[in-house]
Amino acid sequence: MRSDFTTITPERVEEHILVLYLDRPERANAMNTQMGIELRAFFQDMYVDQDGVRVVIVTGRGAKAFSAGGDLKDRDGMTDQQWQHQHAIYEQMVRGLRDCPVPVICAVNGAAYGGGCEFALGCDFIYASSTARFALTEVTLGIMPGAAGTINLPHAVGERRAREIIYTGTPFTAAEAHTWGLVNKICEPDELLEDTLVTARRIAGNGPISIRQAKKSITLATQIDRNSAYMFELEAYNRMVPTADRLEGVRAFNEKRKPRFEGR
């Protein structure tokens, strides 16, 4: 797995768990073109070869910001062509995040504004520091969400709440995000990463094929009719019947021990 990044830092903290830091704390972890390129590369690599990683946790470097979104200082003075070139990179990154075969948990440690909030929404679920704040501020800049925010936010908080958040561009707290269904859990700031790791360990200890297949099924189910989604679920389910992990899971249950899943 690559480690020659300059704006993001992947750290393998345990055998099956990787923490990915958005690593531009001097710019509130805002996303410039280089970060878009590196995030795109990271998720492309994960799609091809997980190298034993079963869970990815994404968080921001520092205590103040998860990510302020697109770097407006970097964008100041861009031509239309340059802006669209950069955004095309972001579009590919968003698709890579969505297609990541293993769960991606977002640990929002501070402000998640604009594209930073959209990135968090693109993860499987979110844990947040009690000091975190969220906003989709694009309309205040004469643009609109362009990293799947208009798709993922209504799924998280409902259509009417999403319209209010996007139309006003008003920031909201972690407590509000939790109440509305955007955030799964609120943590104390110095406990956020450890709380997220506890959940990541629980996921990593389950059958990796099971998790990948369940993730595919859930993702598809939000896009198509229920009957078609159920047909896909059955295909995903039957993929696991002939696996060694399925045999190990049942054997471990009957032997009253923890299963040792190998992903095969």
LUMFIZA-460222 format. One line per 8 residues: number of its first residue (from 1); their letters; for each residue z, y, x of N, C-alpha, C. Coordinates in pm, whole numbers, plus 32768, in hexadecimal, padded with zeros to 4 digits. Example, Ala and Ser with C-alpha at 12.3 -4.5 7.8 and 13.67 -1.06 7.14 Angstrom:
BEGIN
1 = as = 830C:7DC7:8527:830C:7E3E:84CE:830C:7EB6:8528; 82C4:7F1F:8505:82CA:7F96:8557:8313:8003:850A;
! end
This chain:
BEGIN
1 = mrsdftti = 8000:7F89:8054:8000:8000:8000:8000:807D:8058; 7FAD:80E0:8032:7F9F:8158:8084:8022:81A6:808E; 8033:81E8:8101:80A9:823C:8114:8086:82C1:8157; 8003:82DF:8160:7FD6:8355:81A9:7FBF:83CD:814C; 8010:83D8:80E5:8001:8446:8087:804B:84C2:80BB; 8022:8537:808A:8064:85B3:80B3:80A9:85FB:8040; 8086:85DA:7FC4:80C1:861F:7F51:8112:85C3:7EF8; 8109:8542:7F0F:815A:84DF:7EC8:8194:847F:7F2F;
9 = tperveeh = 8206:8443:7F0D:8246:83E5:7F6A:8271:8368:7F20; 822D:82F7:7F34:825A:8279:7EFA:82C3:8237:7F53; 8332:820E:7F16:839C:81CB:7F60:83BD:8146:7F1C; 83AD:80D9:7F65:83CD:8055:7F32:8465:8045:7F40; 84AE:8058:7ED3:8540:8058:7EDC:857B:7FCC:7ECC; 8534:7F74:7E8A:855D:7EE8:7E7C:84DF:7E93:7E7C; 84F0:7E11:7E80:847C:7DB8:7E8E:8410:7DD4:7E26; 8438:7DE9:7DAA:83D7:7DF8:7D3E:83D5:7E83:7D00;
17 = ilvlyldr = 841A:7EE4:7D3B:8426:7F6A:7D01:83FA:7FD3:7D66; 83A4:802D:7D39:8373:809A:7D8D:8393:811F:7D48; 83CA:817D:7D95:83E1:8205:7D64:8375:825E:7D9F; 832F:82A5:7D47:82C6:8300:7D71:82F5:8390:7D5B; 8302:83DB:7DC9:832F:8466:7DC1:82B6:84C4:7DBC; 82B5:8520:7D5C:825C:8593:7D63:829D:85F0:7DC9; 8259:860A:7E38:829E:863C:7EAE:8267:86C2:7EE0; 8271:8726:7E8A:8254:87B0:7EB2:82C5:880A:7E81;
25 = peranamn = 8340:87F0:7EAB:83B2:8839:7E72:83AA:88D0:7E88; 8367:88FB:7EF2:835A:898A:7F0C:8302:89CF:7EA4; 82B4:8981:7E57:8260:89B7:7DEC:8282:8976:7D66; 8302:8952:7D55:8333:8914:7CD9:82E2:8897:7CB5; 82B5:884F:7D1F:8266:87D4:7D0F:81EC:87E9:7CB7; 81B6:8864:7CB9:813C:8882:7C6E:80C8:8831:7CA8; 8068:8814:7C52:7FF9:87BE:7C77:7F82:8810:7CA6; 7F61:8806:7D27:7EE7:8841:7D5A:7E7C:87D4:7D62;
33 = tqmgielr = 7E08:87F9:7D96:7D9A:8798:7D9C:7DC0:871F:7DEF; 7E05:8734:7E61:7E2A:86C6:7EB7:7E88:8665:7E71; 7EE8:869A:7E23:7F41:863F:7DDB:7EF3:85EF:7D73; 7E93:862F:7D32:7E40:85E5:7CD2:7DF5:8574:7D16; 7DBD:8590:7D8B:7D74:8529:7DD6:7DD1:84B8:7DFE; 7E4A:84DB:7E2C:7EA6:8474:7E5C:7EE1:8423:7DE9; 7F00:8463:7D7A:7F30:8417:7D06:7EC2:83BB:7CD1; 7E48:83EC:7CCF:7DD7:8397:7CA6:7DCC:831E:7D01;
41 = affqdmyv = 7DD6:8333:7D83:7DCC:82C4:7DE3:7E3F:8262:7DD2; 7EB7:8297:7DBD:7F2C:823F:7DAC:7F19:81E1:7D36; 7EF1:8218:7CC4:7EE4:81C4:7C4D:7E69:816A:7C52; 7E01:8195:7C97:7D8F:813B:7CAD:7DB9:80C4:7D01; 7E08:80DD:7D6A:7E3A:8071:7DBE:7E94:8012:7D6E; 7EEA:804C:7D1A:7F43:7FF9:7CC9:7EF5:7FA1:7C68; 7E87:7FD5:7C36:7E34:7F87:7BD9:7DF9:7F0C:7C1D; 7DD2:7F1F:7C9B:7D90:7EB3:7CE6:7DF5:7E4F:7D1C;
49 = dqdgvrvv = 7E63:7E81:7D56:7EC3:7E28:7D99:7F4F:7E65:7D8E; 7FA6:7E25:7D42:802E:7E59:7D30:808A:7E36:7DA6; 805F:7DDD:7DFD:80AC:7DBA:7E75:813D:7D95:7E52; 814E:7D4E:7DE4:81D3:7D22:7DBB:8222:7D88:7D6C; 81EF:7E02:7D5E:8236:7E68:7D0F:822D:7E45:7C7B; 829F:7E46:7C38:82A3:7E26:7BA9:82C9:7E9E:7B54; 8301:7F05:7B92:8325:7F80:7B4B:8313:7FF6:7BAA; 82D8:8063:7B75:82CE:80E0:7BBF:8324:8149:7B79;
57 = ivtgrgak = 8377:8190:7BC5:83C3:8202:7B92:8387:827F:7BD0; 8363:82E1:7B7D:832E:835F:7BAF:8396:83CC:7B98; 83B3:8418:7BFF:8411:8488:7BF3:83E2:84F8:7C4F; 8424:856C:7C44:8400:85DE:7C97:8461:85ED:7D0B; 842E:8620:7D7A:8485:863A:7DEC:84D4:86BA:7DD3; 8555:86B5:7DF1:85AB:872A:7DDD:85F3:8725:7D58; 8649:8788:7D43:869F:8788:7CCC:866D:87E3:7C5D; 8608:8835:7C78:85E1:889A:7C16:856D:8873:7BBD;
65 = afsaggdl = 850D:882B:7BF2:8493:8814:7BA6:8461:8785:7BB3; 8436:874D:7B43:83E6:86D3:7B46:8359:86FB:7B70; 8319:8751:7B21:829A:878E:7B47:827D:8803:7AEB; 8255:8871:7B28:8231:88E8:7ADB:81A4:88E0:7AA4; 8161:886E:7AB5:80D9:885F:7A83:8074:888B:7AEB; 7FFF:88B6:7ABD:7F99:88E4:7B18:7FC7:895C:7B68; 7FA7:895E:7BEA:7FD1:89CA:7C42:7F7C:8A46:7C26; 7FB6:8AA8:7BE0:7F6A:8B1E:7BB7:7F4A:8B79:7C2D;
73 = kdrdgmtd = 7F9C:8B75:7C95:7F7A:8BC1:7D0D:7EFE:8B85:7D4E; 7EF4:8B03:7D4F:7E81:8ABD:7D86:7E05:8AD9:7D30; 7E1A:8AE6:7CAD:7DAA:8AFA:7C51:7D7D:8B8B:7C46; 7DCE:8BE9:7C73:7DAD:8C76:7C67:7D2D:8C94:7CB4; 7CCA:8CCA:7C6E:7C4C:8CEC:7CAE:7BE5:8C7D:7CB0; 7C08:8C08:7C7A:7BA7:8B9B:7C74:7B30:8BC1:7C1C; 7ABA:8B97:7C43:7A46:8BA5:7BEC:7A4F:8B3C:7B7D; 79FE:8B4C:7B17:79FB:8AE8:7AAB:79DB:8A5E:7AE4;
81 = qqwqhqha = 797C:8A59:7B40:7954:89DA:7B7B:79C7:899B:7BC9; 7A0E:89EC:7C17:7A7F:89B9:7C65:7AEE:8986:7C09; 7B09:89D0:7B9E:7B71:89A7:7B3E:7B4D:8921:7B00; 7AD1:8913:7AD4:7AA8:8897:7A93:7AA1:8823:7AF5; 7A7E:8840:7B73:7A80:87D8:7BDA:7B0D:87A3:7BED; 7B6E:87FF:7BF7:7BF9:87D5:7C06:7C27:8785:7B8C; 7C05:87B8:7B16:7C35:8774:7A9D:7BF8:86E9:7A8F; 7B7E:86D7:7ABE:7B41:8652:7AB9:7B92:85EE:7B0C;
89 = iyeqmvrg = 7BCA:861D:7B7B:7C22:85C8:7BCC:7CA0:85A5:7B7C; 7CDA:8609:7B3A:7D4F:85F0:7AE7:7D30:858C:7A77; 7CB9:8599:7A3D:7C93:853E:79D0:7C92:84AD:7A00; 7C5C:8498:7A78:7C5A:8411:7AAF:7CE6:83E1:7ACF; 7D3D:843C:7AFC:7DC8:8418:7B18:7E0F:83EE:7A98; 7DF9:8439:7A2B:7E36:8418:79AA:7E0C:838C:797C; 7D8C:836E:798C:7D5C:82E9:7967:7D9C:827D:79BE; 7DAD:829B:7A3F:7DEE:823C:7A98:7E7E:8222:7A71;
97 = lrdcpvpv = 7EC5:828D:7A4E:7F50:827E:7A20:7F54:8228:79A3; 7EFC:8245:7944:7EFA:81FA:78C7:7ED9:8166:78DE; 7E82:814A:793E:7E55:80C1:7957:7EAE:8075:79B8; 7F18:80B5:79EC:7F6F:8070:7A4B:7FA5:7FF0:7A0C; 7F91:7F7D:7A4C:7FB5:7EFE:7A0C:804A:7EE4:7A03; 809B:7F2B:7A51:812C:7F17:7A4B:816C:7F90:7A07; 81E3:7F81:79CE:8226:7FF2:798E:823F:8065:79EE; 822B:80DF:79BC:8248:8158:7A08:82B3:81A5:79BB;
105 = icavngaa = 8329:81B0:79F6:8398:81F9:79B7:839F:8284:79F6; 83A9:82EA:79A4:83B3:8372:79D8:8445:839C:79D7; 8476:83C8:7A4B:84FE:83FC:7A58:84F2:8493:7A6B; 84FE:84DD:79FE:84E7:856E:7A01:8566:85B3:7A31; 8561:85E6:7AAA:85D8:861C:7AEC:85E7:86B2:7ADC; 8585:86F5:7A9D:858B:8786:7A8C:851F:87B3:7A2E; 84E5:8827:7A48:847E:885D:79F1:8400:8806:79F3; 83D0:87E6:797C:8352:879D:796B:82FC:87F1:790E;
113 = ygggcefa = 82AA:8847:7949:825C:88A7:78FC:81C7:8888:7908; 817D:88AA:78A1:80EC:889A:78A5:80C3:880D:78CA; 8071:8803:7934:8044:8780:7960:80B4:8725:798E; 8125:875F:79BA:8198:870C:79DD:81D1:86C5:7963; 81D8:870D:78F3:8205:86CF:7877:81A0:8667:7847; 8120:8686:7854:80B9:8626:782C:80BF:85A7:7881; 80D8:85B7:7903:80E4:8542:7959:8158:84EB:792A; 81CA:852A:790D:823E:84DF:78DC:821C:8495:785B;
121 = lgcdfiya = 81D4:84D8:7802:81AD:8499:7784:8150:8422:7799; 8105:8423:7808:80AA:83B5:7824:80EF:8339:785A; 816D:8347:7882:81B9:82D3:78B2:81E8:827D:783D; 8218:8206:785B:8241:81AA:77F1:82B7:81DF:77A1; 8319:8219:77E6:8386:825F:77A3:83CC:82B9:7806; 8428:830D:77D2:8463:8378:7821:84FB:8373:781B; 853A:837B:7890:85C7:839E:789D:85CC:842B:78D5; 862B:847A:78A9:862F:8506:78D3:86BA:8532:78FA;
129 = sstarfal = 86C0:8587:795F:873D:85CB:7981:8765:8627:790E; 87E7:8638:78FD:8817:8692:7894:87EA:8722:78AB; 87C2:8741:7926:8794:87C8:7947:86FD:87D7:793C; 86B7:876D:7919:8625:8773:7910:85F9:87CB:789C; 8585:8808:78AC:8546:8854:7841:84B2:882F:783C; 847B:8837:77C4:83F2:880D:77AD:83A5:887E:7768; 8322:8880:777E:82CC:88DE:7736:823A:88BB:774F; 81EA:88CE:76EA:8159:88CD:76FA:812D:895E:76E8;
137 = tevtlgim = 811A:89A1:7758:8108:8A32:775A:8075:8A5D:7761; 801A:89FF:7755:7F8D:8A1D:7771:7F56:8A8E:771A; 7F7B:8A92:7699:7F40:8AF9:7641:7F6C:8B85:7669; 7FDB:8B90:76B2:8006:8C15:76E0:7FB1:8C45:7754; 7F5C:8BEC:778A:7F05:8C0E:77FA:7E73:8C12:77D1; 7E59:8C03:774F:7DD0:8C07:771F:7D86:8B85:772A; 7DCF:8B17:7741:7D92:8A92:7743:7DDC:8A39:76DF; 7DD3:89B8:76EC:7E1A:895A:7695:7E3B:88DD:76E7;
145 = pgaagtin = 7E94:8888:76B5:7EB0:880C:76FF:7E2F:87BF:7719; 7E1F:8790:7793:7DA6:8747:77B8:7DC2:86C9:7806; 7E41:869B:7801:7E67:861E:7845:7EA5:85BF:77E0; 7E64:85B5:776D:7E8B:855C:76FE:7F05:858C:76B2; 7F2B:860C:76C3:7FA0:863E:767C:7F90:8640:75E6; 7F17:8662:75B4:7F03:8664:7524:7EFB:85D8:74E8; 7EF3:8574:753D:7EF1:84E9:750F:7F7C:84AC:7518; 7FBA:84B8:758D:803B:8475:75A5:80B0:84B9:7560;
153 = lphavger = 80AF:853E:7556:8121:8582:7519:8132:855F:7485; 80C8:8560:7433:80DB:8538:73A6:8111:84AA:7396; 80E8:8450:73F1:811F:83C8:73EC:81B5:83C7:7408; 81E1:8424:745D:826E:8426:7486:82C6:846C:7420; 8299:84DF:73EC:82F2:8532:739B:82C2:8547:730C; 824D:8512:72EB:8215:8528:7267:81B5:859E:7267; 8157:859B:720A:80EC:85FF:720B:811E:868D:71F6; 8176:86A2:7195:81A0:872B:7176:81F1:8768:71E9;
161 = rareiiyt = 824A:871C:7223:8297:874F:7294:823A:876B:730B; 81D9:8713:7320:817B:8726:738E:812A:87A6:737B; 8100:87C0:7301:80B6:883C:72E6:810B:88B6:7309; 818A:88B4:72E2:81E2:8925:7300:81F2:8939:7397; 820A:88CA:73DE:821E:88D2:746F:81A2:8909:74B5; 812D:88D6:748F:80B1:88FE:74D2:8085:898A:74AA; 8091:89AB:7429:8063:8A2E:73FA:80B8:8AA1:7430; 813B:8A89:7441:8193:8AF6:746D:81A1:8AFC:7504;
169 = gtpftaae = 8195:8A8B:7548:81AC:8A87:75D8:823C:8A9F:75FF; 8298:8A8F:759F:8325:8AAF:75B7:836C:8A3C:75FF; 83B8:8A59:7669:8404:89F0:76AD:8472:89B7:7653; 8498:893A:766D:8504:88FB:7623:8558:88A7:7682; 85D2:8889:7658:8633:8848:76AE:8624:87B0:76AF; 866A:8770:770C:866D:86DE:7710:86AD:86A6:7691; 8714:86EB:765E:8757:86BE:75E4:86F6:86C1:756E; 86A7:872C:7564:8643:8733:74F9:85D9:86C7:750B;
177 = ahtwglvn = 85AD:86B4:7587:8549:864C:75A2:857C:85C2:757B; 85FB:85A9:7592:8637:8529:756C:863F:851A:74D5; 8669:8583:7491:8673:8580:73FF:85EA:8568:73BF; 8583:85A3:73F9:84FD:8599:73BF:84B4:8518:73E4; 84E9:84CB:7443:84AC:844C:7467:8455:844E:74E3; 8451:84BE:7529:8401:84C7:75A3:8448:8485:7618; 84CB:8493:761D:851D:845D:7689:856F:83E7:7656; 8575:837B:76A3:85C2:8305:767C:8656:8312:7699;
185 = kicepdel = 8677:8354:7708:8703:835B:7731:871B:83DA:7781; 878E:841B:7768:87B8:848E:77B7:8822:8461:781A; 8814:848B:7897:886E:8462:7901:88AA:84DD:7945; 891E:84CB:7982:8954:8534:79D6:88F7:8546:7A4E; 88E6:85C0:7A7F:8884:85D8:7AEA:8892:857D:7B62; 890F:8565:7B90:8921:8513:7C08:891F:847D:7BEA; 890C:845A:7B6B:8907:83CD:7B44:887D:83A4:7B10; 8821:8405:7B0A:879E:83EA:7ACC:8755:8377:7B0F;
193 = ledtlvta = 8745:837D:7B91:86F6:8317:7BD5:8739:828E:7BCE; 87BC:8289:7BDE:8801:8209:7BD6:87FA:81CE:7B4A; 880A:8222:7AE3:87FD:81F1:7A5A:8771:81BA:7A41; 870D:81FD:7A78:8683:81CF:7A68:866E:814C:7AB4; 86AA:8142:7B29:869F:80C7:7B77:86DF:8050:7B2F; 874C:8067:7AE9:878C:7FFA:7A9D:8729:7FBF:7A39; 86E3:8016:79F2:867F:7FE7:7991:8609:7FA7:79D8; 85DD:7FE2:7A48:856D:7FAB:7A92:858D:7F1E:7AC4;
201 = rriagngp = 8608:7F0A:7AF1:8630:7E84:7B20:862B:7E1F:7AAD; 8655:7E49:7A39:8652:7DEF:79C5:85C2:7DC7:79A5; 8567:7E29:79AA:84DA:7E0C:798F:84A1:7DB3:79FD; 84BF:7DD4:7A7B:8488:7D8A:7AEC:84B7:7CF9:7AEE; 8529:7CDE:7AAF:855D:7C56:7AAA:851D:7C00:7A3F; 84D1:7C3E:79E6:848C:7BF3:797D:8404:7BC1:79B0; 83C4:7B6F:7960:8344:7B36:7989:82DB:7BA2:799F; 82A5:7BB0:7A19:8244:7C1B:7A33:81C3:7C0F:79E3;
209 = isirqakk = 8196:7B94:79CA:811F:7B82:7976:8140:7BAC:78E8; 81B6:7B88:78BA:81E1:7BAD:7833:81E2:7C44:7821; 8219:7C8B:7883:8221:7D1C:787A:8196:7D5A:7879; 813E:7D2B:78D2:80B6:7D61:78D7:806D:7D4B:7853; 8079:7CD3:781C:8033:7CB4:779F:806D:7D04:772B; 80F1:7D12:7728:8130:7D60:76BE:8106:7DF2:76C7; 80FC:7E27:7742:80D2:7EB3:7753:8044:7EC7:771F; 7FEB:7E6D:7740:7F61:7E77:770E:7F5F:7E76:7675;
217 = sitlatqi = 7FAD:7E1C:763C:7FAC:7E0E:75AB:7FE3:7E8A:7566; 8052:7EC1:7599:808C:7F3A:755E:802A:7FAF:7569; 7FEC:7FBE:75DE:7F8E:802C:75F2:7F1A:8024:7591; 7EE2:7FAE:7581:7E71:7F9D:7526:7E9A:7FB0:7495; 7F13:7F84:7472:7F40:7F8A:73E7:7F4A:8019:73B2; 7F5D:807A:740C:7F65:8106:73E0:7EDC:8144:73CB; 7E72:80FA:73EA:7DEB:8133:73E3:7D93:80F6:7377; 7DB6:8081:7344:7D5D:803B:72E8:7DAA:800D:726D;
225 = drnsaymf = 7D63:7FD1:720E:7DA3:7FA3:7194:7DFF:7F2D:71B1; 7E5E:7F16:7156:7EC7:7EB3:716F:7E91:7E25:7177; 7E2E:7E05:7127:7DF9:7D7D:7129:7DB8:7D60:71B1; 7D67:7DBE:71E1:7D28:7DAC:7265:7D91:7DA8:72D3; 7DF7:7DFC:72C5:7E62:7DFD:7329:7EAB:7D77:732C; 7EC0:7D3C:72B8:7F04:7CBB:72B5:7EAD:7C4E:72F3; 7E2B:7C53:72DE:7DD3:7BF2:731D:7DDB:7BFD:73B5; 7DE2:7C79:73E9:7DF0:7C8A:7479:7E77:7C57:74A8;
233 = eleaynrm = 7EE0:7C72:745A:7F65:7C42:747F:7F65:7BAA:748F; 7F22:7B65:7435:7F1D:7AD3:743C:7ED2:7AA5:74B9; 7E66:7AEB:74DC:7E1D:7ACA:7557:7E77:7ADF:75D0; 7EC0:7B51:75CF:7F1B:7B6E:763E:7F8A:7B06:7646; 7FBD:7ADD:75D3:8029:7A79:75CE:7FFA:79F4:7607; 7F86:79C8:75DA:7F56:7943:7603:7F31:793E:7696; 7F1B:79B3:76D3:7F02:79B8:7763:7F7A:7984:77B1; 7FF2:798D:7777:806C:7968:77BE:8095:78D6:77AC;
241 = vptadrle = 805E:7893:774A:8088:7809:772E:8075:77AD:77A6; 8002:77B3:77EC:7FEF:7756:785C:8027:7787:78E2; 807C:77EE:78E2:80AC:7823:7961:8129:77DB:7993; 813A:77DE:7A17:81B3:77A7:7A53:822E:77F7:7A29; 821E:7879:7A15:828F:78CD:79EB:82C5:78A4:7963; 826C:787C:7908:829A:7850:7884:82EE:77D1:7892; 82C2:7776:78E5:830E:76FA:78FB:8394:7719:793D; 8394:7774:799E:840E:779A:79E4:8470:77DE:7986;
249 = gvrafnek = 8440:7834:792E:8498:7879:78D1:84E2:781B:7875; 849B:77BA:783E:84D9:7759:77E4:8538:76FD:7831; 850C:76D4:78A8:8561:767C:78F9:85E3:76C3:7921; 85D9:7741:794A:8650:778C:7972:86AF:779F:78FD; 8679:77B7:7887:86CD:77C7:7810:871E:7747:77F6; 86DB:76D8:77FF:871F:7659:77E3:877F:7631:7853; 8764:765F:78CC:87BD:7642:793C:8828:76AD:794E; 8827:7710:78F3:888D:777B:78F2:8893:77C5:7978;
257 = rkprfegr = 881C:77EF:79A7:8814:783B:7A23:87AE:78AB:7A11; 87AE:7906:7A71:874C:7974:7A6C:86C3:7941:7A98; 865A:7962:7A4F:85D4:7930:7A76:85A2:7973:7AF6; 854D:792B:7B3F:850F:7960:7BB7:8478:7969:7B9D; 844E:79D9:7B67:83C3:79ED:7B44:8370:7A12:7BBE; 82FA:79D7:7BC8:82A4:79EE:7C3B:8220:7A30:7C15; 820C:7A4A:7B95:8190:7A8B:7B6B:8117:7A31:7B70; 812B:79B4:7B4E:80B9:7958:7B4C:80CB:78F0:7ADD;
! end
